[in-house]
């Protein structure tokens, strides 16, 4: 039989999960993965057809590009894209983007 003093109040999983993810170091990794997932939404249809976000490491998003012409254009748009991605994520996750040819 349990004693009254030993009973703990149960907490909803939704309140426990964020703290647990922080504790095991997954919160930041999940936020970074959002950058890869949200790439297409951030850049729009024309750029989406010519690129693919592949991975993110240490705040650097790696994006493959179909041609040198597009790569050059994207270098000029990089700061705007970074700003848009971070807005969609809700925090500063993407610090730089590295473009490379497919």
Backbone as XML, in Angstrom:
<?xml version="1.0"?>
<chain id="A" units="angstrom">
  <residue number="1" name="UNK">
    <atom name="N" x="0.831" y="-1.162" z="0.000"/>
    <atom name="CA" x="0.000" y="0.000" z="0.000"/>
    <atom name="C" x="0.892" y="1.248" z="0.000"/>
  </residue>
  <residue number="2" name="UNK">
    <atom name="N" x="0.503" y="2.242" z="-0.787"/>
    <atom name="CA" x="1.275" y="3.480" z="-0.874"/>
    <atom name="C" x="0.872" y="4.438" z="0.234"/>
  </residue>
  <residue number="3" name="UNK">
    <atom name="N" x="1.841" y="5.093" z="0.756"/>
    <atom name="CA" x="1.558" y="6.111" z="1.766"/>
    <atom name="C" x="1.171" y="7.408" z="1.080"/>
  </residue>
  <residue number="4" name="UNK">
    <atom name="N" x="0.376" y="8.172" z="1.750"/>
    <atom name="CA" x="-0.115" y="9.430" z="1.192"/>
    <atom name="C" x="1.025" y="10.365" z="0.809"/>
  </residue>
  <residue number="5" name="UNK">
    <atom name="N" x="2.091" y="10.436" z="1.572"/>
    <atom name="CA" x="3.223" y="11.319" z="1.305"/>
    <atom name="C" x="4.043" y="10.920" z="0.088"/>
  </residue>
  <residue number="6" name="UNK">
    <atom name="N" x="3.918" y="9.671" z="-0.319"/>
    <atom name="CA" x="4.715" y="9.178" z="-1.449"/>
    <atom name="C" x="4.034" y="9.379" z="-2.800"/>
  </residue>
  <residue number="7" name="UNK">
    <atom name="N" x="2.779" y="9.673" z="-2.795"/>
    <atom name="CA" x="2.080" y="9.875" z="-4.068"/>
    <atom name="C" x="2.552" y="11.163" z="-4.723"/>
  </residue>
  <residue number="8" name="UNK">
    <atom name="N" x="2.831" y="11.067" z="-6.000"/>
    <atom name="CA" x="3.212" y="12.263" z="-6.756"/>
    <atom name="C" x="2.087" y="12.621" z="-7.716"/>
  </residue>
  <residue number="9" name="UNK">
    <atom name="N" x="1.971" y="13.880" z="-7.928"/>
    <atom name="CA" x="0.964" y="14.342" z="-8.880"/>
    <atom name="C" x="1.483" y="14.083" z="-10.291"/>
  </residue>
  <residue number="10" name="UNK">
    <atom name="N" x="0.682" y="13.451" z="-11.112"/>
    <atom name="CA" x="1.068" y="13.166" z="-12.494"/>
    <atom name="C" x="1.029" y="14.451" z="-13.310"/>
  </residue>
  <residue number="11" name="UNK">
    <atom name="N" x="2.017" y="14.589" z="-14.190"/>
    <atom name="CA" x="2.089" y="15.766" z="-15.055"/>
    <atom name="C" x="1.825" y="15.347" z="-16.497"/>
  </residue>
  <residue number="12" name="UNK">
    <atom name="N" x="1.201" y="16.211" z="-17.270"/>
    <atom name="CA" x="0.961" y="15.888" z="-18.675"/>
    <atom name="C" x="2.283" y="15.740" z="-19.432"/>
  </residue>
  <residue number="13" name="UNK">
    <atom name="N" x="2.317" y="14.807" z="-20.367"/>
    <atom name="CA" x="3.515" y="14.545" z="-21.153"/>
    <atom name="C" x="3.976" y="15.790" z="-21.914"/>
  </residue>
  <residue number="14" name="UNK">
    <atom name="N" x="3.031" y="16.575" z="-22.379"/>
    <atom name="CA" x="3.362" y="17.792" z="-23.113"/>
    <atom name="C" x="4.176" y="18.789" z="-22.299"/>
  </residue>
  <residue number="15" name="UNK">
    <atom name="N" x="4.053" y="18.738" z="-20.993"/>
    <atom name="CA" x="4.831" y="19.632" z="-20.131"/>
    <atom name="C" x="6.188" y="19.026" z="-19.788"/>
  </residue>
  <residue number="16" name="UNK">
    <atom name="N" x="6.281" y="17.725" z="-19.782"/>
    <atom name="CA" x="7.529" y="17.050" z="-19.441"/>
    <atom name="C" x="8.489" y="16.919" z="-20.623"/>
  </residue>
  <residue number="17" name="UNK">
    <atom name="N" x="7.934" y="16.737" z="-21.811"/>
    <atom name="CA" x="8.746" y="16.447" z="-22.991"/>
    <atom name="C" x="9.768" y="17.530" z="-23.332"/>
  </residue>
  <residue number="18" name="UNK">
    <atom name="N" x="9.401" y="18.812" z="-23.373"/>
    <atom name="CA" x="10.412" y="19.824" z="-23.706"/>
    <atom name="C" x="11.615" y="19.806" z="-22.750"/>
  </residue>
  <residue number="19" name="UNK">
    <atom name="N" x="11.365" y="19.652" z="-21.477"/>
    <atom name="CA" x="12.459" y="19.596" z="-20.508"/>
    <atom name="C" x="13.341" y="18.383" z="-20.722"/>
  </residue>
  <residue number="20" name="UNK">
    <atom name="N" x="12.711" y="17.264" z="-21.038"/>
    <atom name="CA" x="13.472" y="16.040" z="-21.286"/>
    <atom name="C" x="14.316" y="16.165" z="-22.553"/>
  </residue>
  <residue number="21" name="UNK">
    <atom name="N" x="13.734" y="16.734" z="-23.618"/>
    <atom name="CA" x="14.483" y="16.922" z="-24.865"/>
    <atom name="C" x="15.683" y="17.836" z="-24.644"/>
  </residue>
  <residue number="22" name="UNK">
    <atom name="N" x="15.503" y="18.878" z="-23.843"/>
    <atom name="CA" x="16.623" y="19.756" z="-23.482"/>
    <atom name="C" x="17.696" y="18.979" z="-22.735"/>
  </residue>
  <residue number="23" name="UNK">
    <atom name="N" x="17.257" y="18.189" z="-21.796"/>
    <atom name="CA" x="18.182" y="17.433" z="-20.947"/>
    <atom name="C" x="19.064" y="16.486" z="-21.762"/>
  </residue>
  <residue number="24" name="UNK">
    <atom name="N" x="18.495" y="15.859" z="-22.782"/>
    <atom name="CA" x="19.289" y="14.920" z="-23.586"/>
    <atom name="C" x="19.879" y="15.568" z="-24.836"/>
  </residue>
  <residue number="25" name="UNK">
    <atom name="N" x="19.694" y="16.882" z="-24.978"/>
    <atom name="CA" x="20.339" y="17.619" z="-26.065"/>
    <atom name="C" x="19.658" y="17.554" z="-27.411"/>
  </residue>
  <residue number="26" name="UNK">
    <atom name="N" x="18.393" y="17.233" z="-27.451"/>
    <atom name="CA" x="17.703" y="17.123" z="-28.739"/>
    <atom name="C" x="16.964" y="18.381" z="-29.173"/>
  </residue>
  <residue number="27" name="UNK">
    <atom name="N" x="16.719" y="19.307" z="-28.285"/>
    <atom name="CA" x="15.959" y="20.505" z="-28.646"/>
    <atom name="C" x="16.642" y="21.275" z="-29.771"/>
  </residue>
  <residue number="28" name="UNK">
    <atom name="N" x="17.922" y="21.503" z="-29.639"/>
    <atom name="CA" x="18.662" y="22.254" z="-30.661"/>
    <atom name="C" x="18.724" y="21.470" z="-31.972"/>
  </residue>
  <residue number="29" name="UNK">
    <atom name="N" x="18.931" y="20.178" z="-31.884"/>
    <atom name="CA" x="19.012" y="19.352" z="-33.093"/>
    <atom name="C" x="17.679" y="19.350" z="-33.844"/>
  </residue>
  <residue number="30" name="UNK">
    <atom name="N" x="16.581" y="19.289" z="-33.116"/>
    <atom name="CA" x="15.265" y="19.341" z="-33.755"/>
    <atom name="C" x="15.025" y="20.692" z="-34.421"/>
  </residue>
  <residue number="31" name="UNK">
    <atom name="N" x="15.433" y="21.759" z="-33.768"/>
    <atom name="CA" x="15.292" y="23.099" z="-34.350"/>
    <atom name="C" x="16.112" y="23.200" z="-35.629"/>
  </residue>
  <residue number="32" name="UNK">
    <atom name="N" x="17.302" y="22.611" z="-35.632"/>
    <atom name="CA" x="18.136" y="22.643" z="-36.836"/>
    <atom name="C" x="17.491" y="21.849" z="-37.970"/>
  </residue>
  <residue number="33" name="UNK">
    <atom name="N" x="16.908" y="20.707" z="-37.655"/>
    <atom name="CA" x="16.256" y="19.912" z="-38.696"/>
    <atom name="C" x="15.092" y="20.648" z="-39.332"/>
  </residue>
  <residue number="34" name="UNK">
    <atom name="N" x="14.467" y="21.539" z="-38.587"/>
    <atom name="CA" x="13.384" y="22.339" z="-39.149"/>
    <atom name="C" x="13.879" y="23.173" z="-40.328"/>
  </residue>
  <residue number="35" name="UNK">
    <atom name="N" x="15.132" y="23.601" z="-40.289"/>
    <atom name="CA" x="15.685" y="24.394" z="-41.392"/>
    <atom name="C" x="15.682" y="23.598" z="-42.682"/>
  </residue>
  <residue number="36" name="UNK">
    <atom name="N" x="16.045" y="22.338" z="-42.612"/>
    <atom name="CA" x="16.041" y="21.474" z="-43.796"/>
    <atom name="C" x="14.610" y="21.276" z="-44.284"/>
  </residue>
  <residue number="37" name="UNK">
    <atom name="N" x="13.722" y="21.023" z="-43.353"/>
    <atom name="CA" x="12.323" y="20.763" z="-43.697"/>
    <atom name="C" x="11.639" y="22.002" z="-44.276"/>
  </residue>
  <residue number="38" name="UNK">
    <atom name="N" x="11.961" y="23.174" z="-43.735"/>
    <atom name="CA" x="11.289" y="24.415" z="-44.151"/>
    <atom name="C" x="11.957" y="25.126" z="-45.325"/>
  </residue>
  <residue number="39" name="UNK">
    <atom name="N" x="13.030" y="24.568" z="-45.847"/>
    <atom name="CA" x="13.754" y="25.192" z="-46.961"/>
    <atom name="C" x="12.802" y="25.560" z="-48.102"/>
  </residue>
  <residue number="40" name="UNK">
    <atom name="N" x="12.015" y="24.593" z="-48.575"/>
    <atom name="CA" x="11.133" y="24.848" z="-49.720"/>
    <atom name="C" x="10.139" y="25.968" z="-49.450"/>
  </residue>
  <residue number="41" name="UNK">
    <atom name="N" x="9.620" y="26.016" z="-48.252"/>
    <atom name="CA" x="8.674" y="27.077" z="-47.900"/>
    <atom name="C" x="9.365" y="28.440" z="-47.855"/>
  </residue>
  <residue number="42" name="UNK">
    <atom name="N" x="10.588" y="28.472" z="-47.399"/>
    <atom name="CA" x="11.314" y="29.736" z="-47.249"/>
    <atom name="C" x="11.730" y="30.338" z="-48.585"/>
  </residue>
  <residue number="43" name="UNK">
    <atom name="N" x="12.065" y="29.499" z="-49.561"/>
    <atom name="CA" x="12.643" y="30.023" z="-50.804"/>
    <atom name="C" x="11.650" y="30.195" z="-51.936"/>
  </residue>
  <residue number="44" name="UNK">
    <atom name="N" x="10.528" y="29.533" z="-51.905"/>
    <atom name="CA" x="9.551" y="29.673" z="-52.975"/>
    <atom name="C" x="9.790" y="28.711" z="-54.124"/>
  </residue>
  <residue number="45" name="UNK">
    <atom name="N" x="8.857" y="28.709" z="-55.055"/>
    <atom name="CA" x="8.802" y="27.708" z="-56.119"/>
    <atom name="C" x="9.993" y="27.736" z="-57.074"/>
  </residue>
  <residue number="46" name="UNK">
    <atom name="N" x="10.420" y="28.903" z="-57.539"/>
    <atom name="CA" x="11.506" y="28.971" z="-58.519"/>
    <atom name="C" x="12.810" y="28.418" z="-57.965"/>
  </residue>
  <residue number="47" name="UNK">
    <atom name="N" x="13.165" y="28.831" z="-56.766"/>
    <atom name="CA" x="14.403" y="28.368" z="-56.148"/>
    <atom name="C" x="14.264" y="26.906" z="-55.730"/>
  </residue>
  <residue number="48" name="UNK">
    <atom name="N" x="13.115" y="26.529" z="-55.253"/>
    <atom name="CA" x="12.870" y="25.150" z="-54.830"/>
    <atom name="C" x="13.161" y="24.160" z="-55.959"/>
  </residue>
  <residue number="49" name="UNK">
    <atom name="N" x="12.826" y="24.528" z="-57.193"/>
    <atom name="CA" x="13.047" y="23.647" z="-58.349"/>
    <atom name="C" x="14.541" y="23.448" z="-58.640"/>
  </residue>
  <residue number="50" name="UNK">
    <atom name="N" x="15.363" y="24.378" z="-58.206"/>
    <atom name="CA" x="16.790" y="24.353" z="-58.542"/>
    <atom name="C" x="17.686" y="23.929" z="-57.378"/>
  </residue>
  <residue number="51" name="UNK">
    <atom name="N" x="17.113" y="23.668" z="-56.212"/>
    <atom name="CA" x="17.915" y="23.415" z="-55.010"/>
    <atom name="C" x="17.342" y="22.286" z="-54.167"/>
  </residue>
  <residue number="52" name="UNK">
    <atom name="N" x="18.169" y="21.829" z="-53.231"/>
    <atom name="CA" x="17.703" y="20.877" z="-52.226"/>
    <atom name="C" x="18.544" y="21.049" z="-50.966"/>
  </residue>
  <residue number="53" name="UNK">
    <atom name="N" x="17.871" y="21.357" z="-49.856"/>
    <atom name="CA" x="18.560" y="21.433" z="-48.565"/>
    <atom name="C" x="18.802" y="20.007" z="-48.096"/>
  </residue>
  <residue number="54" name="UNK">
    <atom name="N" x="20.059" y="19.691" z="-47.784"/>
    <atom name="CA" x="20.414" y="18.309" z="-47.463"/>
    <atom name="C" x="20.670" y="18.050" z="-45.992"/>
  </residue>
  <residue number="55" name="UNK">
    <atom name="N" x="21.383" y="18.960" z="-45.348"/>
    <atom name="CA" x="21.713" y="18.733" z="-43.936"/>
    <atom name="C" x="22.120" y="20.055" z="-43.308"/>
  </residue>
  <residue number="56" name="UNK">
    <atom name="N" x="22.185" y="20.059" z="-41.987"/>
    <atom name="CA" x="22.667" y="21.224" z="-41.259"/>
    <atom name="C" x="23.628" y="20.735" z="-40.180"/>
  </residue>
  <residue number="57" name="UNK">
    <atom name="N" x="24.747" y="21.427" z="-40.069"/>
    <atom name="CA" x="25.763" y="21.096" z="-39.068"/>
    <atom name="C" x="26.285" y="22.385" z="-38.455"/>
  </residue>
  <residue number="58" name="UNK">
    <atom name="N" x="26.203" y="22.472" z="-37.142"/>
    <atom name="CA" x="26.715" y="23.637" z="-36.417"/>
    <atom name="C" x="26.188" y="24.959" z="-36.968"/>
  </residue>
  <residue number="59" name="UNK">
    <atom name="N" x="24.914" y="24.981" z="-37.335"/>
    <atom name="CA" x="24.287" y="26.199" z="-37.824"/>
    <atom name="C" x="24.536" y="26.504" z="-39.285"/>
  </residue>
  <residue number="60" name="UNK">
    <atom name="N" x="25.245" y="25.609" z="-39.984"/>
    <atom name="CA" x="25.520" y="25.796" z="-41.414"/>
    <atom name="C" x="24.625" y="24.840" z="-42.202"/>
  </residue>
  <residue number="61" name="UNK">
    <atom name="N" x="23.767" y="25.407" z="-43.048"/>
    <atom name="CA" x="22.856" y="24.633" z="-43.884"/>
    <atom name="C" x="23.541" y="24.350" z="-45.217"/>
  </residue>
  <residue number="62" name="UNK">
    <atom name="N" x="23.586" y="23.085" z="-45.611"/>
    <atom name="CA" x="24.210" y="22.672" z="-46.865"/>
    <atom name="C" x="23.128" y="22.416" z="-47.899"/>
  </residue>
  <residue number="63" name="UNK">
    <atom name="N" x="23.233" y="23.144" z="-49.023"/>
    <atom name="CA" x="22.197" y="23.115" z="-50.052"/>
    <atom name="C" x="22.833" y="22.807" z="-51.402"/>
  </residue>
  <residue number="64" name="UNK">
    <atom name="N" x="22.316" y="21.768" z="-52.077"/>
    <atom name="CA" x="22.802" y="21.466" z="-53.426"/>
    <atom name="C" x="22.029" y="22.312" z="-54.434"/>
  </residue>
  <residue number="65" name="UNK">
    <atom name="N" x="22.734" y="22.701" z="-55.496"/>
    <atom name="CA" x="22.184" y="23.604" z="-56.511"/>
    <atom name="C" x="22.428" y="22.982" z="-57.881"/>
  </residue>
  <residue number="66" name="UNK">
    <atom name="N" x="21.516" y="23.200" z="-58.815"/>
    <atom name="CA" x="21.587" y="22.552" z="-60.131"/>
    <atom name="C" x="22.604" y="23.165" z="-61.075"/>
  </residue>
  <residue number="67" name="UNK">
    <atom name="N" x="22.953" y="24.450" z="-60.907"/>
    <atom name="CA" x="23.866" y="25.080" z="-61.859"/>
    <atom name="C" x="24.673" y="26.196" z="-61.194"/>
  </residue>
  <residue number="68" name="UNK">
    <atom name="N" x="25.829" y="26.533" z="-61.794"/>
    <atom name="CA" x="26.625" y="27.632" z="-61.260"/>
    <atom name="C" x="25.890" y="28.973" z="-61.307"/>
  </residue>
  <residue number="69" name="UNK">
    <atom name="N" x="25.043" y="29.149" z="-62.288"/>
    <atom name="CA" x="24.283" y="30.394" z="-62.408"/>
    <atom name="C" x="23.354" y="30.558" z="-61.206"/>
  </residue>
  <residue number="70" name="UNK">
    <atom name="N" x="22.654" y="29.488" z="-60.854"/>
    <atom name="CA" x="21.778" y="29.542" z="-59.679"/>
    <atom name="C" x="22.578" y="29.718" z="-58.394"/>
  </residue>
  <residue number="71" name="UNK">
    <atom name="N" x="23.723" y="29.066" z="-58.324"/>
    <atom name="CA" x="24.549" y="29.200" z="-57.130"/>
    <atom name="C" x="24.962" y="30.655" z="-56.934"/>
  </residue>
  <residue number="72" name="UNK">
    <atom name="N" x="25.361" y="31.301" z="-57.998"/>
    <atom name="CA" x="25.746" y="32.708" z="-57.927"/>
    <atom name="C" x="24.579" y="33.582" z="-57.473"/>
  </residue>
  <residue number="73" name="UNK">
    <atom name="N" x="23.414" y="33.338" z="-58.005"/>
    <atom name="CA" x="22.213" y="34.098" z="-57.622"/>
    <atom name="C" x="21.893" y="33.896" z="-56.139"/>
  </residue>
  <residue number="74" name="UNK">
    <atom name="N" x="22.004" y="32.662" z="-55.669"/>
    <atom name="CA" x="21.675" y="32.348" z="-54.283"/>
    <atom name="C" x="22.652" y="32.973" z="-53.292"/>
  </residue>
  <residue number="75" name="UNK">
    <atom name="N" x="23.885" y="33.150" z="-53.700"/>
    <atom name="CA" x="24.855" y="33.809" z="-52.827"/>
    <atom name="C" x="24.376" y="35.226" z="-52.504"/>
  </residue>
  <residue number="76" name="UNK">
    <atom name="N" x="23.808" y="35.900" z="-53.490"/>
    <atom name="CA" x="23.288" y="37.253" z="-53.272"/>
    <atom name="C" x="22.034" y="37.263" z="-52.396"/>
  </residue>
  <residue number="77" name="UNK">
    <atom name="N" x="21.281" y="36.176" z="-52.431"/>
    <atom name="CA" x="20.039" y="36.095" z="-51.656"/>
    <atom name="C" x="20.227" y="35.440" z="-50.283"/>
  </residue>
  <residue number="78" name="UNK">
    <atom name="N" x="21.434" y="34.997" z="-49.989"/>
    <atom name="CA" x="21.689" y="34.197" z="-48.790"/>
    <atom name="C" x="21.201" y="34.848" z="-47.499"/>
  </residue>
  <residue number="79" name="UNK">
    <atom name="N" x="21.507" y="36.101" z="-47.270"/>
    <atom name="CA" x="21.115" y="36.742" z="-46.008"/>
    <atom name="C" x="19.593" y="36.815" z="-45.869"/>
  </residue>
  <residue number="80" name="UNK">
    <atom name="N" x="18.901" y="37.070" z="-46.967"/>
    <atom name="CA" x="17.434" y="37.096" z="-46.928"/>
    <atom name="C" x="16.863" y="35.711" z="-46.619"/>
  </residue>
  <residue number="81" name="UNK">
    <atom name="N" x="17.465" y="34.686" z="-47.209"/>
    <atom name="CA" x="16.993" y="33.314" z="-46.986"/>
    <atom name="C" x="17.230" y="32.904" z="-45.535"/>
  </residue>
  <residue number="82" name="UNK">
    <atom name="N" x="18.396" y="33.235" z="-45.005"/>
    <atom name="CA" x="18.704" y="32.915" z="-43.602"/>
    <atom name="C" x="17.689" y="33.583" z="-42.679"/>
  </residue>
  <residue number="83" name="UNK">
    <atom name="N" x="17.410" y="34.847" z="-42.948"/>
    <atom name="CA" x="16.448" y="35.582" z="-42.127"/>
    <atom name="C" x="15.066" y="34.922" z="-42.189"/>
  </residue>
  <residue number="84" name="UNK">
    <atom name="N" x="14.624" y="34.559" z="-43.378"/>
    <atom name="CA" x="13.308" y="33.933" z="-43.563"/>
    <atom name="C" x="13.250" y="32.585" z="-42.853"/>
  </residue>
  <residue number="85" name="UNK">
    <atom name="N" x="14.287" y="31.758" z="-42.995"/>
    <atom name="CA" x="14.311" y="30.457" z="-42.328"/>
    <atom name="C" x="14.217" y="30.608" z="-40.810"/>
  </residue>
  <residue number="86" name="UNK">
    <atom name="N" x="15.020" y="31.501" z="-40.262"/>
    <atom name="CA" x="15.009" y="31.698" z="-38.810"/>
    <atom name="C" x="13.672" y="32.221" z="-38.316"/>
  </residue>
  <residue number="87" name="UNK">
    <atom name="N" x="13.013" y="33.055" z="-39.117"/>
    <atom name="CA" x="11.668" y="33.527" z="-38.762"/>
    <atom name="C" x="10.682" y="32.359" z="-38.732"/>
  </residue>
  <residue number="88" name="UNK">
    <atom name="N" x="10.756" y="31.482" z="-39.732"/>
    <atom name="CA" x="9.858" y="30.330" z="-39.790"/>
    <atom name="C" x="10.104" y="29.366" z="-38.629"/>
  </residue>
  <residue number="89" name="UNK">
    <atom name="N" x="11.353" y="29.209" z="-38.246"/>
    <atom name="CA" x="11.712" y="28.309" z="-37.144"/>
    <atom name="C" x="11.333" y="28.923" z="-35.801"/>
  </residue>
  <residue number="90" name="UNK">
    <atom name="N" x="11.418" y="30.242" z="-35.715"/>
    <atom name="CA" x="11.075" y="30.925" z="-34.475"/>
    <atom name="C" x="12.262" y="31.231" z="-33.590"/>
  </residue>
  <residue number="91" name="UNK">
    <atom name="N" x="13.451" y="31.004" z="-34.084"/>
    <atom name="CA" x="14.678" y="31.329" z="-33.358"/>
    <atom name="C" x="15.858" y="31.264" z="-34.309"/>
  </residue>
  <residue number="92" name="UNK">
    <atom name="N" x="16.983" y="31.829" z="-33.899"/>
    <atom name="CA" x="18.149" y="31.851" z="-34.779"/>
    <atom name="C" x="18.865" y="30.505" z="-34.733"/>
  </residue>
  <residue number="93" name="UNK">
    <atom name="N" x="18.668" y="29.746" z="-35.783"/>
    <atom name="CA" x="19.266" y="28.422" z="-35.901"/>
    <atom name="C" x="20.278" y="28.417" z="-37.038"/>
  </residue>
  <residue number="94" name="UNK">
    <atom name="N" x="19.888" y="28.987" z="-38.183"/>
    <atom name="CA" x="20.748" y="29.001" z="-39.365"/>
    <atom name="C" x="21.646" y="30.232" z="-39.297"/>
  </residue>
  <residue number="95" name="UNK">
    <atom name="N" x="22.944" y="29.991" z="-39.286"/>
    <atom name="CA" x="23.910" y="31.084" z="-39.238"/>
    <atom name="C" x="24.557" y="31.329" z="-40.595"/>
  </residue>
  <residue number="96" name="UNK">
    <atom name="N" x="24.601" y="30.281" z="-41.425"/>
    <atom name="CA" x="25.200" y="30.398" z="-42.747"/>
    <atom name="C" x="24.616" y="29.321" z="-43.648"/>
  </residue>
  <residue number="97" name="UNK">
    <atom name="N" x="24.760" y="29.521" z="-44.960"/>
    <atom name="CA" x="24.342" y="28.525" z="-45.943"/>
    <atom name="C" x="25.526" y="28.302" z="-46.877"/>
  </residue>
  <residue number="98" name="UNK">
    <atom name="N" x="25.850" y="27.038" z="-47.107"/>
    <atom name="CA" x="26.891" y="26.666" z="-48.063"/>
    <atom name="C" x="26.204" y="26.006" z="-49.257"/>
  </residue>
  <residue number="99" name="UNK">
    <atom name="N" x="26.399" y="26.596" z="-50.437"/>
    <atom name="CA" x="25.821" y="26.055" z="-51.667"/>
    <atom name="C" x="26.896" y="25.252" z="-52.385"/>
  </residue>
  <residue number="100" name="UNK">
    <atom name="N" x="26.468" y="24.141" z="-52.997"/>
    <atom name="CA" x="27.388" y="23.326" z="-53.795"/>
    <atom name="C" x="26.626" y="22.713" z="-54.958"/>
  </residue>
  <residue number="101" name="UNK">
    <atom name="N" x="27.345" y="22.379" z="-56.020"/>
    <atom name="CA" x="26.721" y="21.823" z="-57.207"/>
    <atom name="C" x="26.363" y="20.368" z="-56.981"/>
  </residue>
  <residue number="102" name="UNK">
    <atom name="N" x="25.223" y="19.958" z="-57.540"/>
    <atom name="CA" x="24.780" y="18.560" z="-57.433"/>
    <atom name="C" x="25.735" y="17.651" z="-58.161"/>
  </residue>
</chain>
